[in-house]
């Protein structure tokens, strides 16, 4: 009976942290300090995301390496970006943009736009340096392009809907049970000027709720398929968003 082959994962060389520093060193030679500051902020956020969440994507052998060093003390202690290499960057961009930048980062539209721009540049550079394949780099560029375009729009739309809900000033206790839908992650299935149709993930509605009346300025920014974390109330026979948390571009 053949012996089992155990794959041993070694500390990467270079690590993600080392690659980030090399990328920044190259950019400092050609960019102004104000722009470099944005690059540093974005990479700090991406590093923080991977250090905090990327371990969920590891194989059993990689998890063993991570656990060994993450639970160690002294010089043996390492975080994710001090253990693994640049091949892990692209695969974590989707969760970085789709979760971390929306739910965990209090950032304005400029920084969210910069996050997309910087990761596009990083993805191209990784391929040029031979750290990732051209195909993987294209995935990273696409992720960054979409983020630079959509995250600022989602941020602005969230602000508009939140302001509209504050002005409406309708609270769950003001409504009958049949006229209130508690917080859910609703998907936009149809958009018209000033109107949305939303499908609830938790409520499992057979038909979309709508039209949900919203400001025209919000519908100009939103897109079909995006998710909105919010609660709905039916006010004088019309559905309205009465609380909103986040909007997730897809």
C-alpha positions in Angstrom: 0.0 0.0 0.0 1.6 3.3 -1.1 2.4 5.8 1.7 0.4 9.0 1.8 2.0 12.0 0.4 1.9 15.0 2.8 2.2 18.4 1.2 4.4 20.6 3.3 3.8 24.4 2.9 6.8 26.6 3.5 7.0 30.3 4.3 6.7 32.2 1.1 9.6 34.1 -0.4 8.7 36.9 -1.1 5.7 37.4 1.2 2.8 39.6 0.5 4.2 42.2 2.8 7.5 42.2 1.0 5.8 42.5 -2.4 3.7 45.4 -1.2 6.8 47.2 -0.1 8.5 46.6 -3.4 5.5 47.8 -5.4 5.3 51.0 -3.3 9.0 51.6 -3.7 8.5 51.5 -7.5 5.6 53.9 -7.3 7.4 56.4 -5.1 9.9 56.9 -7.9 7.2 58.3 -10.2 4.2 59.5 -8.1 3.7 62.6 -6.0 3.6 62.2 -2.2 -0.1 62.9 -2.0 -0.8 60.1 -4.5 1.6 57.7 -2.7 -0.3 58.3 0.5 -3.5 57.0 -1.1 -1.6 53.9 -2.4 -0.3 53.3 1.1 -3.8 53.6 2.6 -5.3 51.2 0.1 -2.5 48.6 0.6 -2.8 48.9 4.4 -6.6 48.2 4.1 -6.0 45.3 1.7 -3.3 43.9 4.1 -5.7 44.3 7.1 -8.4 42.5 5.1 -6.2 39.5 4.3 -4.7 39.4 7.8 -8.2 39.2 9.3 -10.2 37.1 6.8 -8.1 35.4 4.1 -7.3 32.4 6.3 -10.7 31.1 5.5 -9.5 30.3 1.9 -6.5 28.2 2.9 -6.0 24.5 2.2 -5.5 22.2 5.2 -1.7 22.3 4.8 -1.7 26.1 4.5 -4.0 26.3 7.5 -1.6 24.3 9.5 1.2 26.7 8.7 -0.9 29.6 9.5 -2.1 28.3 12.8 1.5 27.3 13.8 2.8 30.9 13.3 -0.3 32.9 14.2 -0.6 31.1 17.6 3.2 31.4 18.2 4.9 33.9 20.4 7.9 36.1 19.9 9.9 35.9 16.7 7.9 32.9 15.4 4.6 35.0 15.3 3.4 35.8 11.8 0.2 37.2 10.3 -1.2 36.1 6.9 0.6 38.6 4.8 3.9 37.7 6.5 3.5 34.0 5.7 2.0 33.7 2.2 3.0 35.0 -1.2 1.5 37.3 -3.9 -0.4 34.4 -5.5 -2.9 35.0 -2.7 -3.7 38.6 -3.5 -5.9 38.4 -6.6 -8.1 35.7 -5.1 -8.9 37.9 -2.1 -9.9 41.0 -4.1 -13.5 40.0 -4.5 -14.1 39.8 -0.8 -12.0 42.9 -0.2 -14.3 45.0 -2.4 -17.6 43.1 -1.9 -17.4 42.9 1.9 -14.5 44.6 3.6 -14.6 48.0 1.9 -18.4 48.2 2.3 -18.9 46.8 5.8 -15.7 47.3 7.6 -14.2 50.6 6.3 -15.6 54.0 7.0 -14.4 55.6 3.8 -15.6 58.3 1.4 -16.0 57.9 -2.3 -12.5 59.1 -3.1 -10.8 56.3 -1.1 -13.2 53.7 -2.5 -12.4 54.9 -6.0 -8.7 54.8 -5.2 -9.0 51.2 -3.9 -10.1 50.1 -7.3 -7.4 52.2 -9.2 -4.6 51.0 -6.9 -5.5 47.3 -7.2 -5.7 47.6 -10.9 -2.1 49.0 -11.0 -1.0 46.4 -8.5 -2.5 43.5 -10.6 -0.7 44.6 -13.8 2.6 45.0 -11.9 2.3 41.6 -10.3 2.1 40.1 -13.8 5.0 42.1 -15.2 7.1 41.0 -12.3 6.1 37.4 -12.8 4.3 36.9 -9.5 1.0 36.0 -11.1 -0.2 34.9 -14.5 -1.5 37.3 -17.1 -4.9 35.6 -16.7 -5.0 36.2 -13.0 -3.8 39.8 -13.5 -6.8 40.3 -15.8 -9.1 39.1 -13.1 -7.5 41.6 -10.7 -7.8 44.4 -13.2 -11.5 43.7 -13.8 -12.1 43.6 -10.1 -10.4 46.9 -9.7 -12.1 48.5 -12.6 -15.6 47.6 -11.3 -14.7 48.7 -7.8 -13.4 52.1 -9.0 -16.7 52.6 -10.9 -19.3 51.1 -8.6 -18.1 51.5 -5.0 -18.4 55.3 -5.1 -21.8 55.1 -6.7 -23.0 52.6 -4.0 -21.6 54.9 -1.3 -23.4 57.9 -2.7 -26.6 56.0 -3.2 -26.5 54.8 0.4 -26.1 58.4 1.6 -29.1 59.4 -0.4 -31.4 56.6 0.8 -30.3 57.1 4.4 -31.1 60.8 4.2 -34.5 60.1 2.6 -35.3 57.6 5.4 -34.4 60.2 8.0 -36.7 62.8 6.4 -39.5 60.2 6.2 -39.1 59.4 9.9 -41.1 56.2 9.9 -40.2 53.6 12.6 -41.2 49.9 12.8 -43.4 50.5 15.8 -45.4 53.0 13.7 -46.5 50.3 11.3 -48.8 47.3 11.3 -47.0 43.9 11.0 -48.2 43.5 7.4 -46.8 46.8 6.5 -43.3 46.2 7.8 -40.4 44.1 6.4 -37.5 43.8 8.8 -33.9 44.2 7.8 -33.0 41.9 4.9 -30.6 41.8 2.0 -32.8 42.7 -0.9 -31.7 42.4 -4.5 -32.7 45.0 -7.0 -34.7 43.3 -9.8 -36.0 46.3 -11.6 -35.3 50.1 -11.7 -37.4 53.0 -12.9 -36.8 56.7 -12.1 -37.7 57.1 -8.5 -38.8 53.4 -8.1 -37.2 50.1 -7.2 -38.4 46.5 -7.2 -36.7 44.4 -4.5 -36.5 40.7 -3.9 -35.9 39.6 -0.3 -33.3 36.9 0.5 -34.7 36.0 3.9 -38.4 36.8 3.2 -38.5 34.5 0.2 -41.2 36.6 -1.5 -42.7 35.0 -4.6 -42.8 38.4 -6.2 -40.6 41.5 -5.8 -41.7 44.2 -3.4 -42.4 47.3 -5.4 -42.5 49.8 -6.5 -40.4 51.0 -3.6 -40.4 54.8 -3.8 -36.9 56.4 -3.6 -35.3 59.6 -4.7 -34.6 59.9 -8.5 -31.0 60.7 -7.7 -30.6 57.2 -6.1 -32.0 55.3 -9.0 -29.6 57.1 -11.3 -26.7 55.4 -9.4 -28.1 52.0 -8.7 -28.1 48.9 -11.0 -30.1 45.8 -11.4 -28.6 42.9 -9.4 -27.1 45.1 -6.6 -28.0 44.2 -3.1 -29.4 46.7 -0.5 -29.4 45.9 3.2 -32.5 47.7 4.5 -35.9 47.5 6.0 -39.1 48.4 4.2 -42.3 50.0 5.4 -45.6 50.5 3.6 -46.7 54.1 4.1 -50.1 55.2 2.7 -50.1 52.1 0.5 -46.6 52.6 -0.9 -43.4 50.7 0.0 -40.6 52.9 1.3 -37.1 52.3 2.6 -37.2 53.2 6.3 -33.7 52.1 7.3 -30.7 51.4 5.2 -27.2 50.0 6.1 -25.2 49.1 3.0 -25.4 48.7 -0.7 -23.4 45.9 -2.4 -22.5 46.2 -6.1 -22.4 42.9 -7.9 
